[in-house]
Amino acid sequence: MTPAPRSRNRSFTWSIGLILLITALAVGIGALMLCYVEGQFTAAAGESLAFEAGEVADKFDRLMAERFGDVQMMAHA
């Protein structure tokens, strides 16, 4: 049996290197996309939380104004 030519070994080396490069690029792009999506979800959750906090504050202000009116009415009575 004759050994495999050296040019064939080099092509396998290139193939392995290319596979590793493509894998590294895919993992890198995936990590960047994950960071971007996480940022978008965080921003959306923050906006939603701020909106809900404003709604709760508004309801609380209305409730306190109503109770203040009740307290004044009882004080005058």
mmJSON file of the N, C-alpha and C atoms, coordinates in Angstrom:
{"data_MODEL":{"atom_site":{
"group_PDB":["ATOM","ATOM","ATOM","ATOM","ATOM","ATOM","ATOM","ATOM","ATOM","ATOM","ATOM","ATOM","ATOM","ATOM","ATOM","ATOM","ATOM","ATOM","ATOM","ATOM","ATOM","ATOM","ATOM","ATOM","ATOM","ATOM","ATOM","ATOM","ATOM","ATOM","ATOM","ATOM","ATOM","ATOM","ATOM","ATOM","ATOM","ATOM","ATOM","ATOM","ATOM","ATOM","ATOM","ATOM","ATOM","ATOM","ATOM","ATOM","ATOM","ATOM","ATOM","ATOM","ATOM","ATOM","ATOM","ATOM","ATOM","ATOM","ATOM","ATOM","ATOM","ATOM","ATOM","ATOM","ATOM","ATOM","ATOM","ATOM","ATOM","ATOM","ATOM","ATOM","ATOM","ATOM","ATOM","ATOM","ATOM","ATOM","ATOM","ATOM","ATOM","ATOM","ATOM","ATOM","ATOM","ATOM","ATOM","ATOM","ATOM","ATOM","ATOM","ATOM","ATOM","ATOM","ATOM","ATOM","ATOM","ATOM","ATOM","ATOM","ATOM","ATOM","ATOM","ATOM","ATOM","ATOM","ATOM","ATOM","ATOM","ATOM","ATOM","ATOM","ATOM","ATOM","ATOM","ATOM","ATOM","ATOM","ATOM","ATOM","ATOM","ATOM","ATOM","ATOM","ATOM","ATOM","ATOM","ATOM","ATOM","ATOM","ATOM","ATOM","ATOM","ATOM","ATOM","ATOM","ATOM","ATOM","ATOM","ATOM","ATOM","ATOM","ATOM","ATOM","ATOM","ATOM","ATOM","ATOM","ATOM","ATOM","ATOM","ATOM","ATOM","ATOM","ATOM","ATOM","ATOM","ATOM","ATOM","ATOM","ATOM","ATOM","ATOM","ATOM","ATOM","ATOM","ATOM","ATOM","ATOM","ATOM","ATOM","ATOM","ATOM","ATOM","ATOM","ATOM","ATOM","ATOM","ATOM","ATOM","ATOM","ATOM","ATOM","ATOM","ATOM","ATOM","ATOM","ATOM","ATOM","ATOM","ATOM","ATOM","ATOM","ATOM","ATOM","ATOM","ATOM","ATOM","ATOM","ATOM","ATOM","ATOM","ATOM","ATOM","ATOM","ATOM","ATOM","ATOM","ATOM","ATOM","ATOM","ATOM","ATOM","ATOM","ATOM","ATOM","ATOM","ATOM","ATOM","ATOM","ATOM","ATOM","ATOM","ATOM","ATOM","ATOM","ATOM","ATOM","ATOM","ATOM","ATOM"],
"id":[1,2,3,4,5,6,7,8,9,10,11,12,13,14,15,16,17,18,19,20,21,22,23,24,25,26,27,28,29,30,31,32,33,34,35,36,37,38,39,40,41,42,43,44,45,46,47,48,49,50,51,52,53,54,55,56,57,58,59,60,61,62,63,64,65,66,67,68,69,70,71,72,73,74,75,76,77,78,79,80,81,82,83,84,85,86,87,88,89,90,91,92,93,94,95,96,97,98,99,100,101,102,103,104,105,106,107,108,109,110,111,112,113,114,115,116,117,118,119,120,121,122,123,124,125,126,127,128,129,130,131,132,133,134,135,136,137,138,139,140,141,142,143,144,145,146,147,148,149,150,151,152,153,154,155,156,157,158,159,160,161,162,163,164,165,166,167,168,169,170,171,172,173,174,175,176,177,178,179,180,181,182,183,184,185,186,187,188,189,190,191,192,193,194,195,196,197,198,199,200,201,202,203,204,205,206,207,208,209,210,211,212,213,214,215,216,217,218,219,220,221,222,223,224,225,226,227,228,229,230,231],
"type_symbol":["N","C","C","N","C","C","N","C","C","N","C","C","N","C","C","N","C","C","N","C","C","N","C","C","N","C","C","N","C","C","N","C","C","N","C","C","N","C","C","N","C","C","N","C","C","N","C","C","N","C","C","N","C","C","N","C","C","N","C","C","N","C","C","N","C","C","N","C","C","N","C","C","N","C","C","N","C","C","N","C","C","N","C","C","N","C","C","N","C","C","N","C","C","N","C","C","N","C","C","N","C","C","N","C","C","N","C","C","N","C","C","N","C","C","N","C","C","N","C","C","N","C","C","N","C","C","N","C","C","N","C","C","N","C","C","N","C","C","N","C","C","N","C","C","N","C","C","N","C","C","N","C","C","N","C","C","N","C","C","N","C","C","N","C","C","N","C","C","N","C","C","N","C","C","N","C","C","N","C","C","N","C","C","N","C","C","N","C","C","N","C","C","N","C","C","N","C","C","N","C","C","N","C","C","N","C","C","N","C","C","N","C","C","N","C","C","N","C","C","N","C","C","N","C","C","N","C","C","N","C","C"],
"label_atom_id":["N","CA","C","N","CA","C","N","CA","C","N","CA","C","N","CA","C","N","CA","C","N","CA","C","N","CA","C","N","CA","C","N","CA","C","N","CA","C","N","CA","C","N","CA","C","N","CA","C","N","CA","C","N","CA","C","N","CA","C","N","CA","C","N","CA","C","N","CA","C","N","CA","C","N","CA","C","N","CA","C","N","CA","C","N","CA","C","N","CA","C","N","CA","C","N","CA","C","N","CA","C","N","CA","C","N","CA","C","N","CA","C","N","CA","C","N","CA","C","N","CA","C","N","CA","C","N","CA","C","N","CA","C","N","CA","C","N","CA","C","N","CA","C","N","CA","C","N","CA","C","N","CA","C","N","CA","C","N","CA","C","N","CA","C","N","CA","C","N","CA","C","N","CA","C","N","CA","C","N","CA","C","N","CA","C","N","CA","C","N","CA","C","N","CA","C","N","CA","C","N","CA","C","N","CA","C","N","CA","C","N","CA","C","N","CA","C","N","CA","C","N","CA","C","N","CA","C","N","CA","C","N","CA","C","N","CA","C","N","CA","C","N","CA","C","N","CA","C","N","CA","C","N","CA","C","N","CA","C","N","CA","C","N","CA","C","N","CA","C"],
"label_alt_id":[null,null,null,null,null,null,null,null,null,null,null,null,null,null,null,null,null,null,null,null,null,null,null,null,null,null,null,null,null,null,null,null,null,null,null,null,null,null,null,null,null,null,null,null,null,null,null,null,null,null,null,null,null,null,null,null,null,null,null,null,null,null,null,null,null,null,null,null,null,null,null,null,null,null,null,null,null,null,null,null,null,null,null,null,null,null,null,null,null,null,null,null,null,null,null,null,null,null,null,null,null,null,null,null,null,null,null,null,null,null,null,null,null,null,null,null,null,null,null,null,null,null,null,null,null,null,null,null,null,null,null,null,null,null,null,null,null,null,null,null,null,null,null,null,null,null,null,null,null,null,null,null,null,null,null,null,null,null,null,null,null,null,null,null,null,null,null,null,null,null,null,null,null,null,null,null,null,null,null,null,null,null,null,null,null,null,null,null,null,null,null,null,null,null,null,null,null,null,null,null,null,null,null,null,null,null,null,null,null,null,null,null,null,null,null,null,null,null,null,null,null,null,null,null,null,null,null,null,null,null,null],
"label_comp_id":["MET","MET","MET","THR","THR","THR","PRO","PRO","PRO","ALA","ALA","ALA","PRO","PRO","PRO","ARG","ARG","ARG","SER","SER","SER","ARG","ARG","ARG","ASN","ASN","ASN","ARG","ARG","ARG","SER","SER","SER","PHE","PHE","PHE","THR","THR","THR","TRP","TRP","TRP","SER","SER","SER","ILE","ILE","ILE","GLY","GLY","GLY","LEU","LEU","LEU","ILE","ILE","ILE","LEU","LEU","LEU","LEU","LEU","LEU","ILE","ILE","ILE","THR","THR","THR","ALA","ALA","ALA","LEU","LEU","LEU","ALA","ALA","ALA","VAL","VAL","VAL","GLY","GLY","GLY","ILE","ILE","ILE","GLY","GLY","GLY","ALA","ALA","ALA","LEU","LEU","LEU","MET","MET","MET","LEU","LEU","LEU","CYS","CYS","CYS","TYR","TYR","TYR","VAL","VAL","VAL","GLU","GLU","GLU","GLY","GLY","GLY","GLN","GLN","GLN","PHE","PHE","PHE","THR","THR","THR","ALA","ALA","ALA","ALA","ALA","ALA","ALA","ALA","ALA","GLY","GLY","GLY","GLU","GLU","GLU","SER","SER","SER","LEU","LEU","LEU","ALA","ALA","ALA","PHE","PHE","PHE","GLU","GLU","GLU","ALA","ALA","ALA","GLY","GLY","GLY","GLU","GLU","GLU","VAL","VAL","VAL","ALA","ALA","ALA","ASP","ASP","ASP","LYS","LYS","LYS","PHE","PHE","PHE","ASP","ASP","ASP","ARG","ARG","ARG","LEU","LEU","LEU","MET","MET","MET","ALA","ALA","ALA","GLU","GLU","GLU","ARG","ARG","ARG","PHE","PHE","PHE","GLY","GLY","GLY","ASP","ASP","ASP","VAL","VAL","VAL","GLN","GLN","GLN","MET","MET","MET","MET","MET","MET","ALA","ALA","ALA","HIS","HIS","HIS","ALA","ALA","ALA"],
"label_asym_id":["A","A","A","A","A","A","A","A","A","A","A","A","A","A","A","A","A","A","A","A","A","A","A","A","A","A","A","A","A","A","A","A","A","A","A","A","A","A","A","A","A","A","A","A","A","A","A","A","A","A","A","A","A","A","A","A","A","A","A","A","A","A","A","A","A","A","A","A","A","A","A","A","A","A","A","A","A","A","A","A","A","A","A","A","A","A","A","A","A","A","A","A","A","A","A","A","A","A","A","A","A","A","A","A","A","A","A","A","A","A","A","A","A","A","A","A","A","A","A","A","A","A","A","A","A","A","A","A","A","A","A","A","A","A","A","A","A","A","A","A","A","A","A","A","A","A","A","A","A","A","A","A","A","A","A","A","A","A","A","A","A","A","A","A","A","A","A","A","A","A","A","A","A","A","A","A","A","A","A","A","A","A","A","A","A","A","A","A","A","A","A","A","A","A","A","A","A","A","A","A","A","A","A","A","A","A","A","A","A","A","A","A","A","A","A","A","A","A","A","A","A","A","A","A","A","A","A","A","A","A","A"],
"label_entity_id":["1","1","1","1","1","1","1","1","1","1","1","1","1","1","1","1","1","1","1","1","1","1","1","1","1","1","1","1","1","1","1","1","1","1","1","1","1","1","1","1","1","1","1","1","1","1","1","1","1","1","1","1","1","1","1","1","1","1","1","1","1","1","1","1","1","1","1","1","1","1","1","1","1","1","1","1","1","1","1","1","1","1","1","1","1","1","1","1","1","1","1","1","1","1","1","1","1","1","1","1","1","1","1","1","1","1","1","1","1","1","1","1","1","1","1","1","1","1","1","1","1","1","1","1","1","1","1","1","1","1","1","1","1","1","1","1","1","1","1","1","1","1","1","1","1","1","1","1","1","1","1","1","1","1","1","1","1","1","1","1","1","1","1","1","1","1","1","1","1","1","1","1","1","1","1","1","1","1","1","1","1","1","1","1","1","1","1","1","1","1","1","1","1","1","1","1","1","1","1","1","1","1","1","1","1","1","1","1","1","1","1","1","1","1","1","1","1","1","1","1","1","1","1","1","1","1","1","1","1","1","1"],
"label_seq_id":[1,1,1,2,2,2,3,3,3,4,4,4,5,5,5,6,6,6,7,7,7,8,8,8,9,9,9,10,10,10,11,11,11,12,12,12,13,13,13,14,14,14,15,15,15,16,16,16,17,17,17,18,18,18,19,19,19,20,20,20,21,21,21,22,22,22,23,23,23,24,24,24,25,25,25,26,26,26,27,27,27,28,28,28,29,29,29,30,30,30,31,31,31,32,32,32,33,33,33,34,34,34,35,35,35,36,36,36,37,37,37,38,38,38,39,39,39,40,40,40,41,41,41,42,42,42,43,43,43,44,44,44,45,45,45,46,46,46,47,47,47,48,48,48,49,49,49,50,50,50,51,51,51,52,52,52,53,53,53,54,54,54,55,55,55,56,56,56,57,57,57,58,58,58,59,59,59,60,60,60,61,61,61,62,62,62,63,63,63,64,64,64,65,65,65,66,66,66,67,67,67,68,68,68,69,69,69,70,70,70,71,71,71,72,72,72,73,73,73,74,74,74,75,75,75,76,76,76,77,77,77],
"pdbx_PDB_ins_code":[null,null,null,null,null,null,null,null,null,null,null,null,null,null,null,null,null,null,null,null,null,null,null,null,null,null,null,null,null,null,null,null,null,null,null,null,null,null,null,null,null,null,null,null,null,null,null,null,null,null,null,null,null,null,null,null,null,null,null,null,null,null,null,null,null,null,null,null,null,null,null,null,null,null,null,null,null,null,null,null,null,null,null,null,null,null,null,null,null,null,null,null,null,null,null,null,null,null,null,null,null,null,null,null,null,null,null,null,null,null,null,null,null,null,null,null,null,null,null,null,null,null,null,null,null,null,null,null,null,null,null,null,null,null,null,null,null,null,null,null,null,null,null,null,null,null,null,null,null,null,null,null,null,null,null,null,null,null,null,null,null,null,null,null,null,null,null,null,null,null,null,null,null,null,null,null,null,null,null,null,null,null,null,null,null,null,null,null,null,null,null,null,null,null,null,null,null,null,null,null,null,null,null,null,null,null,null,null,null,null,null,null,null,null,null,null,null,null,null,null,null,null,null,null,null,null,null,null,null,null,null],
"Cartn_x":[0.835,0.0,0.878,0.415,1.173,0.541,1.343,0.778,0.057,-0.885,-1.663,-0.748,-0.992,-0.161,-0.307,0.732,0.737,-0.318,-0.627,-1.612,-2.997,-3.254,-4.547,-4.627,-3.545,-3.51,-3.708,-3.124,-3.3,-4.754,-5.436,-6.836,-7.687,-7.34,-8.064,-7.753,-6.537,-6.161,-6.939,-7.026,-7.814,-9.286,-9.792,-11.197,-11.457,-10.561,-10.731,-10.626,-9.663,-9.521,-10.736,-11.264,-12.448,-13.671,-13.806,-14.925,-14.814,-13.612,-13.42,-13.696,-13.273,-13.515,-15.01,-15.706,-17.151,-17.879,-17.465,-18.085,-17.85,-16.617,-16.311,-17.12,-17.243,-18.049,-19.519,-20.043,-21.447,-21.684,-20.766,-20.912,-20.801,-19.877,-19.731,-20.956,-21.48,-22.685,-23.873,-23.963,-25.04,-24.963,-23.748,-23.579,-23.975,-23.588,-23.974,-25.488,-26.116,-27.577,-28.256,-27.717,-28.286,-28.202,-27.074,-26.935,-27.926,-28.096,-29.032,-30.465,-30.863,-32.23,-32.458,-31.461,-31.589,-31.783,-31.051,-31.201,-32.582,-33.099,-34.433,-35.508,-35.384,-36.358,-36.27,-35.073,-34.899,-35.514,-35.291,-35.859,-37.381,-37.926,-39.384,-39.97,-39.304,-39.795,-39.7,-38.641,-38.492,-39.575,-39.87,-40.931,-42.277,-42.544,-43.801,-43.893,-42.794,-42.771,-42.978,-42.354,-42.527,-43.978,-44.584,-45.985,-46.895,-46.696,-47.52,-47.305,-46.083,-45.811,-46.563,-46.613,-47.375,-48.859,-49.378,-50.793,-51.099,-50.239,-50.444,-50.367,-49.409,-49.28,-50.528,-51.065,-52.272,-53.462,-53.627,-54.723,-54.558,-53.321,-53.057,-53.374,-52.984,-53.292,-54.798,-55.531,-56.992,-57.595,-57.119,-57.622,-57.331,-56.129,-55.764,-56.576,-56.822,-57.621,-59.05,-59.575,-60.925,-60.97,-59.978,-59.936,-59.739,-58.942,-58.74,-60.051,-60.84,-62.154,-63.055,-62.995,-63.799,-63.375,-62.085,-61.567,-61.989,-61.926,-62.359,-63.841,-64.645,-66.086,-66.376,-65.69,-65.894,-65.412,-64.36,-63.847,-64.831,-65.501,-66.473,-67.776,-68.032,-69.265,-69.093],
"Cartn_y":[-1.185,0.0,1.246,2.221,3.462,4.484,5.304,6.337,7.408,8.095,9.152,10.309,10.96,12.111,13.247,14.065,15.175,16.234,16.405,17.421,17.074,15.775,15.374,15.697,15.539,15.887,17.384,18.179,19.633,20.038,19.388,19.739,19.404,18.308,18.0,19.026,19.495,20.527,21.8,22.173,23.337,23.143,21.953,21.68,21.833,21.277,21.385,22.836,23.557,24.981,25.781,25.475,26.186,25.875,24.626,24.254,24.979,25.039,25.752,27.245,27.832,29.26,29.553,28.738,28.94,28.75,27.768,27.539,28.728,29.246,30.41,31.625,31.832,32.955,32.794,31.584,31.352,31.602,31.14,31.361,32.849,33.542,34.987,35.769,35.464,36.151,35.817,34.568,34.184,34.943,35.12,35.867,37.327,37.918,39.31,39.455,38.532,38.58,38.399,37.527,37.321,38.596,39.283,40.552,41.592,41.654,42.618,42.319,41.056,40.677,40.913,40.607,40.848,42.335,43.178,44.624,45.104,44.55,44.934,44.509,43.279,42.816,43.632,43.977,44.782,46.171,46.765,48.086,48.032,47.009,46.88,46.666,45.848,45.613,46.887,47.657,48.919,49.922,50.014,50.928,50.509,49.22,48.71,48.98,48.759,48.994,50.468,51.35,52.788,53.205,52.667,52.986,52.525,51.298,50.766,51.541,51.963,52.762,54.091,54.688,55.925,55.711,54.602,54.286,54.09,53.372,53.131,54.443,55.297,56.59,57.445,57.415,58.182,57.677,56.373,55.813,56.135,56.075,56.391,57.859,58.762,60.182,60.422,59.772,59.933,59.416,58.277,57.701,58.617,59.168,60.051,61.351,61.862,63.085,62.818,61.651,61.294,61.146,60.484,60.311,61.651,62.552,63.868,64.637,64.532,65.166,64.59,63.27,62.639,63.136,63.245,63.709,65.153,66.005,67.397,67.481,66.658,66.671,66.256,65.22,64.783,65.82,66.549,67.583,68.727,69.07,70.156,69.721,68.428,67.932,67.819],
"Cartn_z":[0.0,0.0,0.0,-0.715,-0.792,0.133,0.786,1.669,0.862,1.527,0.864,0.506,-0.608,-0.991,0.021,0.087,1.046,0.691,-0.552,-0.933,-0.389,-0.272,0.28,1.766,2.505,3.928,4.119,3.217,3.328,3.11,2.211,1.975,3.195,3.878,5.116,6.198,6.254,7.224,6.936,5.664,5.293,5.665,5.447,5.766,7.26,8.06,9.513,9.947,9.394,9.722,9.308,8.136,7.65,8.519,8.911,9.795,11.122,11.682,12.957,12.809,11.692,11.454,11.324,10.56,10.384,11.712,12.488,13.799,14.722,14.734,15.579,15.14,13.832,13.342,13.722,13.598,13.95,15.432,16.275,17.719,18.037,17.392,17.615,17.193,16.005,15.53,16.427,16.862,17.784,19.093,19.615,20.867,20.689,19.56,19.302,19.175,18.489,18.343,19.695,20.526,21.857,22.688,22.619,23.352,22.836,21.521,20.931,21.359,21.27,21.637,23.127,23.948,25.389,25.668,24.97,25.128,24.718,23.624,23.172,24.169,24.687,25.685,26.963,27.382,28.588,28.404,27.237,26.971,26.946,26.317,26.257,27.652,28.46,29.816,30.648,30.459,31.191,30.823,29.537,29.101,29.668,29.653,30.191,31.687,32.382,33.827,34.151,33.385,33.607,33.365,32.329,32.034,33.171,33.629,34.714,36.012,36.28,37.482,37.423,36.24,36.08,36.315,35.824,36.04,37.524,38.221,39.661,40.427,40.075,40.749,40.521,39.318,39.015,39.839,39.9,40.703,42.181,42.658,44.059,44.353,43.444,43.627,43.678,42.792,42.8,44.104,44.568,45.812,46.994,47.054,48.16,48.117,46.918,46.808,47.28,46.947,47.389,48.907,49.477,50.942,51.641,51.039,51.629,51.664,50.612,50.597,51.666,51.872,52.921,54.303,54.519,55.823,56.07,55.071,55.246,55.542,54.871,55.109,56.556,57.046,58.431,59.417,59.084,59.983,60.098,59.029,59.062,59.736,59.748,60.347,61.803],
"occupancy":[1.0,1.0,1.0,1.0,1.0,1.0,1.0,1.0,1.0,1.0,1.0,1.0,1.0,1.0,1.0,1.0,1.0,1.0,1.0,1.0,1.0,1.0,1.0,1.0,1.0,1.0,1.0,1.0,1.0,1.0,1.0,1.0,1.0,1.0,1.0,1.0,1.0,1.0,1.0,1.0,1.0,1.0,1.0,1.0,1.0,1.0,1.0,1.0,1.0,1.0,1.0,1.0,1.0,1.0,1.0,1.0,1.0,1.0,1.0,1.0,1.0,1.0,1.0,1.0,1.0,1.0,1.0,1.0,1.0,1.0,1.0,1.0,1.0,1.0,1.0,1.0,1.0,1.0,1.0,1.0,1.0,1.0,1.0,1.0,1.0,1.0,1.0,1.0,1.0,1.0,1.0,1.0,1.0,1.0,1.0,1.0,1.0,1.0,1.0,1.0,1.0,1.0,1.0,1.0,1.0,1.0,1.0,1.0,1.0,1.0,1.0,1.0,1.0,1.0,1.0,1.0,1.0,1.0,1.0,1.0,1.0,1.0,1.0,1.0,1.0,1.0,1.0,1.0,1.0,1.0,1.0,1.0,1.0,1.0,1.0,1.0,1.0,1.0,1.0,1.0,1.0,1.0,1.0,1.0,1.0,1.0,1.0,1.0,1.0,1.0,1.0,1.0,1.0,1.0,1.0,1.0,1.0,1.0,1.0,1.0,1.0,1.0,1.0,1.0,1.0,1.0,1.0,1.0,1.0,1.0,1.0,1.0,1.0,1.0,1.0,1.0,1.0,1.0,1.0,1.0,1.0,1.0,1.0,1.0,1.0,1.0,1.0,1.0,1.0,1.0,1.0,1.0,1.0,1.0,1.0,1.0,1.0,1.0,1.0,1.0,1.0,1.0,1.0,1.0,1.0,1.0,1.0,1.0,1.0,1.0,1.0,1.0,1.0,1.0,1.0,1.0,1.0,1.0,1.0,1.0,1.0,1.0,1.0,1.0,1.0,1.0,1.0,1.0,1.0,1.0,1.0],
"B_iso_or_equiv":[0.0,0.0,0.0,0.0,0.0,0.0,0.0,0.0,0.0,0.0,0.0,0.0,0.0,0.0,0.0,0.0,0.0,0.0,0.0,0.0,0.0,0.0,0.0,0.0,0.0,0.0,0.0,0.0,0.0,0.0,0.0,0.0,0.0,0.0,0.0,0.0,0.0,0.0,0.0,0.0,0.0,0.0,0.0,0.0,0.0,0.0,0.0,0.0,0.0,0.0,0.0,0.0,0.0,0.0,0.0,0.0,0.0,0.0,0.0,0.0,0.0,0.0,0.0,0.0,0.0,0.0,0.0,0.0,0.0,0.0,0.0,0.0,0.0,0.0,0.0,0.0,0.0,0.0,0.0,0.0,0.0,0.0,0.0,0.0,0.0,0.0,0.0,0.0,0.0,0.0,0.0,0.0,0.0,0.0,0.0,0.0,0.0,0.0,0.0,0.0,0.0,0.0,0.0,0.0,0.0,0.0,0.0,0.0,0.0,0.0,0.0,0.0,0.0,0.0,0.0,0.0,0.0,0.0,0.0,0.0,0.0,0.0,0.0,0.0,0.0,0.0,0.0,0.0,0.0,0.0,0.0,0.0,0.0,0.0,0.0,0.0,0.0,0.0,0.0,0.0,0.0,0.0,0.0,0.0,0.0,0.0,0.0,0.0,0.0,0.0,0.0,0.0,0.0,0.0,0.0,0.0,0.0,0.0,0.0,0.0,0.0,0.0,0.0,0.0,0.0,0.0,0.0,0.0,0.0,0.0,0.0,0.0,0.0,0.0,0.0,0.0,0.0,0.0,0.0,0.0,0.0,0.0,0.0,0.0,0.0,0.0,0.0,0.0,0.0,0.0,0.0,0.0,0.0,0.0,0.0,0.0,0.0,0.0,0.0,0.0,0.0,0.0,0.0,0.0,0.0,0.0,0.0,0.0,0.0,0.0,0.0,0.0,0.0,0.0,0.0,0.0,0.0,0.0,0.0,0.0,0.0,0.0,0.0,0.0,0.0,0.0,0.0,0.0,0.0,0.0,0.0],
"pdbx_formal_charge":[null,null,null,null,null,null,null,null,null,null,null,null,null,null,null,null,null,null,null,null,null,null,null,null,null,null,null,null,null,null,null,null,null,null,null,null,null,null,null,null,null,null,null,null,null,null,null,null,null,null,null,null,null,null,null,null,null,null,null,null,null,null,null,null,null,null,null,null,null,null,null,null,null,null,null,null,null,null,null,null,null,null,null,null,null,null,null,null,null,null,null,null,null,null,null,null,null,null,null,null,null,null,null,null,null,null,null,null,null,null,null,null,null,null,null,null,null,null,null,null,null,null,null,null,null,null,null,null,null,null,null,null,null,null,null,null,null,null,null,null,null,null,null,null,null,null,null,null,null,null,null,null,null,null,null,null,null,null,null,null,null,null,null,null,null,null,null,null,null,null,null,null,null,null,null,null,null,null,null,null,null,null,null,null,null,null,null,null,null,null,null,null,null,null,null,null,null,null,null,null,null,null,null,null,null,null,null,null,null,null,null,null,null,null,null,null,null,null,null,null,null,null,null,null,null,null,null,null,null,null,null],
"auth_seq_id":[1,1,1,2,2,2,3,3,3,4,4,4,5,5,5,6,6,6,7,7,7,8,8,8,9,9,9,10,10,10,11,11,11,12,12,12,13,13,13,14,14,14,15,15,15,16,16,16,17,17,17,18,18,18,19,19,19,20,20,20,21,21,21,22,22,22,23,23,23,24,24,24,25,25,25,26,26,26,27,27,27,28,28,28,29,29,29,30,30,30,31,31,31,32,32,32,33,33,33,34,34,34,35,35,35,36,36,36,37,37,37,38,38,38,39,39,39,40,40,40,41,41,41,42,42,42,43,43,43,44,44,44,45,45,45,46,46,46,47,47,47,48,48,48,49,49,49,50,50,50,51,51,51,52,52,52,53,53,53,54,54,54,55,55,55,56,56,56,57,57,57,58,58,58,59,59,59,60,60,60,61,61,61,62,62,62,63,63,63,64,64,64,65,65,65,66,66,66,67,67,67,68,68,68,69,69,69,70,70,70,71,71,71,72,72,72,73,73,73,74,74,74,75,75,75,76,76,76,77,77,77],
"auth_comp_id":["MET","MET","MET","THR","THR","THR","PRO","PRO","PRO","ALA","ALA","ALA","PRO","PRO","PRO","ARG","ARG","ARG","SER","SER","SER","ARG","ARG","ARG","ASN","ASN","ASN","ARG","ARG","ARG","SER","SER","SER","PHE","PHE","PHE","THR","THR","THR","TRP","TRP","TRP","SER","SER","SER","ILE","ILE","ILE","GLY","GLY","GLY","LEU","LEU","LEU","ILE","ILE","ILE","LEU","LEU","LEU","LEU","LEU","LEU","ILE","ILE","ILE","THR","THR","THR","ALA","ALA","ALA","LEU","LEU","LEU","ALA","ALA","ALA","VAL","VAL","VAL","GLY","GLY","GLY","ILE","ILE","ILE","GLY","GLY","GLY","ALA","ALA","ALA","LEU","LEU","LEU","MET","MET","MET","LEU","LEU","LEU","CYS","CYS","CYS","TYR","TYR","TYR","VAL","VAL","VAL","GLU","GLU","GLU","GLY","GLY","GLY","GLN","GLN","GLN","PHE","PHE","PHE","THR","THR","THR","ALA","ALA","ALA","ALA","ALA","ALA","ALA","ALA","ALA","GLY","GLY","GLY","GLU","GLU","GLU","SER","SER","SER","LEU","LEU","LEU","ALA","ALA","ALA","PHE","PHE","PHE","GLU","GLU","GLU","ALA","ALA","ALA","GLY","GLY","GLY","GLU","GLU","GLU","VAL","VAL","VAL","ALA","ALA","ALA","ASP","ASP","ASP","LYS","LYS","LYS","PHE","PHE","PHE","ASP","ASP","ASP","ARG","ARG","ARG","LEU","LEU","LEU","MET","MET","MET","ALA","ALA","ALA","GLU","GLU","GLU","ARG","ARG","ARG","PHE","PHE","PHE","GLY","GLY","GLY","ASP","ASP","ASP","VAL","VAL","VAL","GLN","GLN","GLN","MET","MET","MET","MET","MET","MET","ALA","ALA","ALA","HIS","HIS","HIS","ALA","ALA","ALA"],
"auth_asym_id":["A","A","A","A","A","A","A","A","A","A","A","A","A","A","A","A","A","A","A","A","A","A","A","A","A","A","A","A","A","A","A","A","A","A","A","A","A","A","A","A","A","A","A","A","A","A","A","A","A","A","A","A","A","A","A","A","A","A","A","A","A","A","A","A","A","A","A","A","A","A","A","A","A","A","A","A","A","A","A","A","A","A","A","A","A","A","A","A","A","A","A","A","A","A","A","A","A","A","A","A","A","A","A","A","A","A","A","A","A","A","A","A","A","A","A","A","A","A","A","A","A","A","A","A","A","A","A","A","A","A","A","A","A","A","A","A","A","A","A","A","A","A","A","A","A","A","A","A","A","A","A","A","A","A","A","A","A","A","A","A","A","A","A","A","A","A","A","A","A","A","A","A","A","A","A","A","A","A","A","A","A","A","A","A","A","A","A","A","A","A","A","A","A","A","A","A","A","A","A","A","A","A","A","A","A","A","A","A","A","A","A","A","A","A","A","A","A","A","A","A","A","A","A","A","A","A","A","A","A","A","A"],
"auth_atom_id":["N","CA","C","N","CA","C","N","CA","C","N","CA","C","N","CA","C","N","CA","C","N","CA","C","N","CA","C","N","CA","C","N","CA","C","N","CA","C","N","CA","C","N","CA","C","N","CA","C","N","CA","C","N","CA","C","N","CA","C","N","CA","C","N","CA","C","N","CA","C","N","CA","C","N","CA","C","N","CA","C","N","CA","C","N","CA","C","N","CA","C","N","CA","C","N","CA","C","N","CA","C","N","CA","C","N","CA","C","N","CA","C","N","CA","C","N","CA","C","N","CA","C","N","CA","C","N","CA","C","N","CA","C","N","CA","C","N","CA","C","N","CA","C","N","CA","C","N","CA","C","N","CA","C","N","CA","C","N","CA","C","N","CA","C","N","CA","C","N","CA","C","N","CA","C","N","CA","C","N","CA","C","N","CA","C","N","CA","C","N","CA","C","N","CA","C","N","CA","C","N","CA","C","N","CA","C","N","CA","C","N","CA","C","N","CA","C","N","CA","C","N","CA","C","N","CA","C","N","CA","C","N","CA","C","N","CA","C","N","CA","C","N","CA","C","N","CA","C","N","CA","C","N","CA","C","N","CA","C","N","CA","C","N","CA","C","N","CA","C"],
"pdbx_PDB_model_num":[1,1,1,1,1,1,1,1,1,1,1,1,1,1,1,1,1,1,1,1,1,1,1,1,1,1,1,1,1,1,1,1,1,1,1,1,1,1,1,1,1,1,1,1,1,1,1,1,1,1,1,1,1,1,1,1,1,1,1,1,1,1,1,1,1,1,1,1,1,1,1,1,1,1,1,1,1,1,1,1,1,1,1,1,1,1,1,1,1,1,1,1,1,1,1,1,1,1,1,1,1,1,1,1,1,1,1,1,1,1,1,1,1,1,1,1,1,1,1,1,1,1,1,1,1,1,1,1,1,1,1,1,1,1,1,1,1,1,1,1,1,1,1,1,1,1,1,1,1,1,1,1,1,1,1,1,1,1,1,1,1,1,1,1,1,1,1,1,1,1,1,1,1,1,1,1,1,1,1,1,1,1,1,1,1,1,1,1,1,1,1,1,1,1,1,1,1,1,1,1,1,1,1,1,1,1,1,1,1,1,1,1,1,1,1,1,1,1,1,1,1,1,1,1,1,1,1,1,1,1,1]
}}}
